[in-house]
Amino acid sequence: MDTMFVSLAVILAGGVAALFLSRHFTLMKVVTIATTTAGCGVGLIYSLSHLLSYAATMEKSWSWLHIFTLAFKVDSISLFFLVVIFAIPPLALLYSFQYMGDKTKATRTAVNYFFFAVLVASMALVVTAANIVTFALAWEIMSLSSFFLVIFDYQVKANRQAGYIYFIFAQGGAMFLFAAFALLYQHTGSLDFSTFSTIPENVKLLVFILAFLCFGSKAGVFPLHLAKIQSGPAAPSHIAAIMSAVMSKMGIYAIFRMYLLLDAATPLIGQLVLVAGIATGVLGVVYALANQELKKLLAYSSVENIGIILIGLGIGMVGISEHSPTMAFFGLAGAFLHVFNHSIFKSLLFMGAGAVSRQAKTTNIDQLGGLMKRMPTTGRTFLAGSVAISGLPPFSGFIGEFLIYYGAFHGISNQRIPFILAILAIISLAVIGGLAGACFTKVVGLAFLGEPRTDNAAQATEAGSSMTKVMIVLAIASLVIGIVPEPFIRLAFAGLHDVPYTAGYDTRAFMEIVRQVSQTIGIFIGLLLLLTLFRKLLYRKKEIGSGPTWGCGFTQPTVRMQYTGTSYAAEMIDFYRPFVPTKKTYTGISRIFPGKTTWQTEVEDVAEIRYQLHMIQPLLKFLHKLRWIQHGRIQLYIAYIVLAIIVLLLFL
């Protein structure tokens, strides 16, 4: 375990080096990226080697301030999440070398790299914490460091507002976490995680719900997802990739860890997680389909994928409560594998969006078009990520969802509630997959195909080599996992080695099915390559001309005749109208010779509307009534302090 702490020390050293070298911009980036990547490499080797060798649980503790104990424990679950934590940040750092290329922001960039290193180290500490104090400290450091990363472009008002919302949700969630920990300490008198299972059964459900509100907010569970939706478009793209692809998984880890620590007998916890996953997955993809801002669309898509992971966790938990080992094992294994896969293809998609933003000066889908010809590497890698996130073979998203489906189908039993939940999970996964396919068909079709809708899109060129190389690596990784999934499935299985309810499950029959699936995918790709080669041979000596796209009979088509994102998704969104309110603005025609008219459609987040109506507005009214306290008279302020001291002395 000492090796892991050495890796964290090296990562933090890279962040500190950025502060000292801020005046030497290029040198600062090279040293920071190299040092932090080296630290992540050490941590990744440590995590993989111990995970695949089924190493015994390791523990370590230190006294802190001579009052508390900082305790750490590494088991198979921690090691699996450490693999994700250490694998993605080096790629994000390499991407940032050219993405963070503005020398006028050298100091700000150095601070960003410092907090990046702190974020990576704190995430590793979160998944290894073994008592309340250690976990709470690591969780708060993670939340605060990510807040400073979100407000990198603080001069933009929208980014500052996004940062404030993120901060409020993070600290509001922490209050629920502290309440859960207070209940646990009240009943156990101990700060150690190992005592959680001894509390009364009726308290366990309350503790889990309080913790779920905190962890669900960090993960992006609907309707606690607003911080994720606001922070995604505001943060730099490589930071948005880390937050959506890696940091949100800390919420997933914490939900699962709390479930195991409580060891609750009630089946309600698994049912709650499964229902939350279904709602999050379906509504997340519907809102993604309805949005035209690329980074916000990807943020909602992350909510959708958190829903898929929660469906897997929920199936596993229901399987545990119903004593169905197959349902439990494959539900949890599918959730773990999707955690790993999502970290890859969601990083790819956010980085693709960052490249589009830099080169085309916008991420509004309706102002793009034709980028596949102008940014071919970005376009093709983004297409690969789109296929992967839609759960289609031969890319990685398919195999993770396949495991969850497998677990859900084995959950169809004679028990009424598990039967209904399993059916709902299967239907929801199918709906999510179909809508995700439609969503990313819209993105690729409108942003990368067709004709450019603005001059900026027409003048776009390919992104820098450090950015495109990272995207190529991630696209290849998604493809390799889809074609040869067996090693990565075994990685997910290894993550469950220390889960009491799934240890020792015989996977030989399932792995035979996986090999058959892999062979089928291999045959499909082989045929595709043969057809491509055959086509090239046929056209080898022929002249290939080019001309405008067929204009459907119009003699002078314009780019305004192309589909917009709103028109493409309108009929699908209408089906979910009660949950997806649409605001339409139409100036109308009131004269015989009308002037300019406007038609605008905007989809509103139903959760945001409810927060505004039932929380924010009443709170603002209440605070407005208390404004008389802030009158500017120093004498009365001193009187308030004296009165507060007197009241405290009376109580003491």
N, C-alpha and C positions, 0 to 999 in steps of 0.2 A: 504493500500500500504506500510505502515511502516513495516509490517511483511516481505514483500519481501526483503526490504533493510536489515533487521536483518539477514535474511537467507544468503544474499550476504556477510555480515560482518563475519558471522560464517565460510563461505566457505573460505574467504580470510585469516581468522585466522588459518585455517587448513594449508593453504599454507605457511604462515609465520612460523608456528610451525615446519614445516619440515626443514626450514633453521636453526633454533635454536637447533634442535635435531639431526643434521646430523651426529654427532659422535656416536650416539646410534642408530644403523641402524634399528634394529627390532622395538624398541620403537618409533622411528621416523615414521616408516610406520604405526604402529598401531594408534598412536595419529592423524596423518594426515588423514588417511582413515576414522577413526571414526568421527573426527571433520567435515571434508568436507562432509561426508555422512549425518551427522546430519543437516548441513546447507541445503543440497539439499532436505532432507526430509521435512524440514519446508517450503521450497519454493514449493515443489510438493503439499503438503497439501493445501497451500494457493492458488495455481493455480487451482487445481482441484475443490476445494470448491467454488471458485468464478466463475469458468467457468460453472459448472453444475447448479449453482443457478441463472445464468444469471444476475450477479451483474452489477450495473451501472458502467459506465466508471469512472476511478479514475485518478486524476492528482496530481502532486507534482513538485515543482521547488525550486531551490536554486540559490543564486547569487554566481558567480565564479569569483574570482579576481576583484570583483567590476566592472567588464566590461561586462561579458557574463552571461547569465542565463542557468543553467542546468535544462532542463525541461523533465519530464517523464509523460507518459500517458499509462494506462493499459486498454485495451478493450478485447473483446472476441478473436480477432486474436492474440494479444500478449499473452494472457493466454494459448491459445492452444500451441503455440510454447514454452512457458515456461514449460509446462508439459514435452515436449520432452527434453528440456535443463536440467531439474532437475531429470528426470527419469533414463537416461542412465549413466551419470558419476559415481554414486555410484557403479554400477556393474563393470565399467571399473577399478575403484580403487581397488575393491576387487580382481579382476583378476590380477591386477598388484602386489599384495602382494607377490606372488611367481614368477611371470614373471620377476619382477625387483628384482632378488635375489642375484645379484653380490655385495658382500660387498666391493670389491675394487673400486666400483663406487658409494660409499655412498654419497659423496658431489654432484656428478652429479645427482644422483637419487633425492636428496633433492631439488635441483634446478628444476628438472623436475616436482616434485609435486607442487612446488610453482607456476610455470607457468601454470600448469594444473588448479589450483584454479583460477588464474587470467583469464584464458581462459573461464572457466565456468561463472564467474561473468561478464565478458565483453559481452558474448553472451546474458545474461539476460538483460544487459543494452542496447544492440543493439535493441532488440525487444520491449523495453519500451521507447526508446528515442522519444521526441516530438518536437525537433527542430534541426537545422542543426549542431550547435556546439556540442550538446550532442551526436548525431548520429555519427558525424565524429570522435569524441574523442573515443567513445566506439568501433567503427569499426577499428580504428588504433591500439588500445590496443589489440583487438582480433587478428588482423593480426600479430602483433609483438610477442605476447605470443605464438601463434601457430608456428611461425618461430623457436623460441628457442626449442620448443618441437620436431620439425622435425629433428633438428641437434643434437639430444641426442648422437648418436654415431658419433661424428664429426671426430674421427680419421680415419674413412673410407672415402676415397676420393669421392666415388660415392654419399655418404650421404651429404657431404659438397656441391657438385655440385647441388644435388636436393634441398638443402636448399637455395642456391643462386637463382636458377630458381624460387622457390616458392616466395622468397622475391621480386624478380624483377616483377613477375606477380602481387603480392599483391600491391606493390607501384605504378606500372603502372596503375592498376585498380583504385587505389585511385586518380590518376591524372584525370581520366575521371569523377569520382564522384565529385571532387572539381570543375571541369568545369561545371557539371550539377548544382551544388549548386550555383556557381557564376552566371549562367544565371538566376536562380530562384531569387537570391537576387537582381540582376540588375532590374528585372521586378516588384518585390514586395517591395523591401526595408525592408524586414522583414526576420528574421531567423526562424520564426515559421512555422511548417508544415501546419498549417491550412490555410495559404495564398497561397499554391501552385496552387490551382484550379483557382486562379484569373488571371493567366498569359494568354497571347494570345494563341489561339488554335494552330497556326503554330509553336509556340515555345515548346509546350507540347511534341510533337513528338520527337523533337531534344533532349529535356531534358531526355525523357524516354530512347532513344537510348544510350546516353552517360552513364546514370546510369546503363542500361542493360549490357554494356560492363564491368563495374566494378563488378556488382552483378553476372553476368554470369560467370566471371572468378572465383569468390569465389565458386559458385555452381558447376562448372565443365561443363558448356555448350560448346558444340563443335562449333568452333575450339579454344575456350579459356580454354581448359581443361588440358593443359600440366602441370601446377603447381600441379594439383590434381594427375595426373599420376606419377609425379616424387616424390611427398611427401609421397604417400601411401606406397611404398616399403621401403622408407628410415626411416620413423618414427617407434618407437616401436608399436607393434600390438594394444595395448589398446589405444594409441594415434591415430593411423590410424583409429581405430573404431570410436573414438569421432569426428575426422575431417571429415570422410566420412559420418557417420550416423547422426551427429548433426550439426557440423559447416557449412557444405555445405548447410544445410537448412536455414542458415541465408541469403544466397544469394536468395533463393526462397522467404523467408519472405520479403526481401527488394524489390524484383521485384514486388510482389503483393501489398505491401504497397505503393510503388511509383505510381503504376497504380491507386489505390484508391485515393491517395492524389491529383493527377493531374486531375482526373475526366474528361478525354479527351473524346470528342465526336467522334473522328475518330475511325473507326473499324480496322485501320492498326495495332494498338498496339496488339490487340488480335490475329490477323492473324500472326504477326511477332513472337509472343511467341509460337503459335501453330506450325508454320513451324520450328522454332528453336528446339522445343521439338521433332518433328518427326526426324529431322536430327540427333540430339544428341542421341536419343534412339536407332535408327537403327545402326548408326556407332559405338556407344559405345559398343553394344553387339557384333558386328562383330569383333571389335578389341579385346574384351575380349575372344571370341572364338579362335582368332588367337594366343593369348599369352600362353606361357608355364610356366611363372613365376607366382606363385599363388597369391602373394600380388598385383602384377601389373594387373593380370587378374581381381582381385576384385576391383581395382581402376577403371578400364574401366567399370566394371559392375556397379559401382556407377554412372558413367557418363550415362550409359543406364537408370538407375532408375531416375536420374534427368530429363532425357528426358521424361519418363512416367509422372512425376509430372508436367512438363511444358506442356505436351499434355493436362492434366487435367485442368491446369490453362488457357491454350489457349482456350479450349472448353468453359470454363466458361466465359471468356472475350468476345469471339465471341457471346455467348448466350446473354450476357448483351447488346452488340451493336445491336443485331438482335431482342431484346425484346422477347427472348425465355426463360421464367423463369425456365423451367425444365432443359434445356440445361445448363443454367448458374449455377443453384443450384448444380446439380449432377457433373458437371465438376469440380467445386471448391471443393465440398465435397470429391470427389474421390481423388483430389490432396492432400487435407489435410490428409485424411486417409492413403494415401500412404506415406506421410511424416512420420506419426507415425509408420506405419508398417515397413518401410525401416530402420528406426532408430533401430529397434529391430533385424531384421534378418541380416542386414549388420554388426552390431556389433558382432553378433554370428559368422558370417563367418570370419571376420578379427581376432577374438579371436581364432577360430579354426586354421586359418593359422599360428597364433603366436605359438600355441601349437605344430603344425607340425614342424615349424622352430626350436623351442627349442629342440624337442625330436629327430627329424630326421636330424638336422643340415643343412637342405636345404628346399627351397620352389619351386625348379624346379620340375615340375610335372613329367618330363621324368626320374627323379632320385628317384622317390618315388615308391609306390606300396605296397599292402598288409598291409596297416596301419589299416584297419578295425579290424583285428585280434589282432594287437599289441596295438592299441589305440582305444578300442571299444567305449568309451564314446565320445571322440572327433569325431570319425567317424560317429556315429549315430546322434549326434547333428549337425554336419556339413551337413549330409544328410537332416536333417529337414530344416536347413537354405537354402539348395539348392532347395528343393521343394517349399519353401515359395517364394524365389526370382524368381523362374520360373513362378510364378502366378498360381500354381496348387492347387486345393482343396485337403485336408481340411485345408491348412495352410493360413496364414494371407495375403500373397501377392495376392491371388485370389480375396478377397473381395474388396480391394481398386481399383483394375483394373475393377472389375465388375461395380462399381459406375461410373467410367470414360466411360466405354462402354455404360452404360445406358444413360448418358448425350449425348454422341456422336450420338447414334441412334435417340435421340430426336432432334438432330440438322439437320437431313435429311429433308430439306424443299424444297420449290420451288425456293428459292433464289439461284442463280448459285454459287457464291463464297462460302457461308456457306455449301452448299451441297457438293461441291468438297472437302472442308477442312474436313468435317465430315467423308466422305468416306475415305480420306487419313488417318485420325486419326485412324479409325477402322482397316484398313488394316495394318497400321504401328504397332498398338498394337498387332495384331495377329502375325506379322512377328517377333516382339521383343520377344513375349512369346515363339514362336517356337525356335528361336535361343538361347534364354536364357536356355531353356530346354536342347538343344544340348550342350551348353557350360558347364553346370554343370553336365550333364551326363559324359562328358569328364573328368571333375575334379574328380568326385567320382569314376568313373571307373578306371582311371589311377593311381590316388594317393592312394585310399583306398582299391580298389579291386585288383585282380591279384596277382602277386608275386613281392616281393621287388626287385628293379633293382640295388640297391647299398647296401653295408654293413651297412651304417648308417640307411637306411630304415629298414633293417632286424633286427637291434638291438634296434629300437625305443621302448620306453615304454610309458605308459599313463602319461599325464601331471599331475601336482600337483592338490590337491583337491580344492584349492581356484579357480583355473582356470576352472576345469571341472564343479564345482557347478554353476558357473556363466553361463557357456554355457548351462547347463541343464535348468536353469531358463529361459534363453532367448528362448530355443527351445520349452519349455512348453508354454511360452507366445505366441509364433507364432502359436502354435496349438490351444490354447484356443481362440484366436482372430478369427481363421478360423472356429471353431466349434460353438462358441457363439458370433457372430459378432455384435449383436444388440447394446450392451452398448458402443462399440467402434465406431460404426457408429454414434450413438447419440453424442458421444464426438466430432466427426468431424463436425456434424451439429451444435453443440453448438459453435464451433469456428467461424461459419459464422453468429452468432447472430447479430453482429454489422456491417455486410456488408450491405450497403443500398439496394442493388439490390436483395438480397436473403432473407431478414428478413421476417418472417411470412409465409414461404412456407409450404404448407400442405404435410407432409411426410407419412401420415397414409397408403395410398395405397402402397407405396414403402416398408414400413416396413413389410407389410403382405407378400410381395414377399421375403423379407429377412428371415422371419420366415420359409417360405416354403423351401428356400435354406438350412437354418440351420437344419431343420428336415431331409432333404434328406442326408446331410452330416452326421448327427447323425445316421441315419439308415445304411449308408455305413460303418461307423466305428464300429457300433454294429455287423454287419454281419462279418466284418473282425476279430473282437475279438472272435466271436463264432467259426469261421473257425479255428482260431489259437488254441483255446481251444480244439476243436474236434480233430485236428491233434495231439495235445499233448496226448490226451486220447488214440488215436489209437496206438501211438508209445511208450506208457508208459512202456510196458514190453518187448520191442524189443531192441536188440542190434543195435546201429547205428555206422557203421564203417566210416572211412574217407580215402580218397585217393587223388591222384593228380588230378588236373583239366584235363578234356579231352583235349588231345593235337592235335585234328584234324588229327589224323593218323600219326603224327610224333612220333617216338619211343623215341627220346631224345630231347624234347623241351627245350629251354632255355628262360630266361627272355627277351632276345633281340628279340624274335619272337613276343612279345606283341606289340600292337598298341602303337605308339608314339602320342603325342598331335598333332603334325604337320600332320601326316598321317590321323588321325581321322577327323580333321577339313578341310583338303585340298580342297575337292570338294565344300563345302559350302563357303569357303573363295574365291575360284575362281570366284564365281558368282558376287562377289563385287569387282573384280579386279581393275577397274578404281579408286576406292576410297581406296583400301587396297593394295598398291604396295608391292610386294614380292621380296626380294633379295635372290638369290640362288647362292651358292658357290659349285662348283663341280671341283675337281682336274683332273678328267678324267682318262682314261686308254690309255697309249701311248706305252706300250711294250707288247711283247708276254707273258712274265711272270711279270705281274704288281705287284707293291708293294702296300703299303697301300693307299687307296683312301678315300676321304672325300666327303660327301654330306651334306650341311647345308642350311636350309631355314630360313629366318628371315623376319618377317613382319614389315614394316616401317609405322610410323604414317604420313599420308599425310599432316596434319597440321604442324607437326614438320619440315618436308621437306620444306614446303613453308616458314616457319619462317626463316629457315637457308638460303634459296636462296634469299628471297626478303627483309629480315630485318637484320639478324645478319651479313651476309657477307658484304653487302654494308656499314653497320655501322662500322664494323671492318676496312674496307678499308679507310673510312673517318677519323676514329680516328688515323689510322696509319700515315696519312698525317699530322696530328697535333702533332706528336711526337716531332717535333723540339722545341715546346714550353717547354717541360720538358728536359732542358739541364743541370741542376744542378748548375747554377750560381745564387747565392743568390742576387747579385746586381740587376739582371734583374727581379727576383721575386718581389723585393721591388718596382721596377719601375712599374711592372704590378699593384700592389696595389695602388700606387700613381696615376697612370693613371685612374684606376677605380674610385677613390675618386673624381678626377677632373671632370670626365664625370658625375657622380652623382650630384655634386654640380652645374654643368651647367644646368642639368635638373630641379633641385630644385629651 
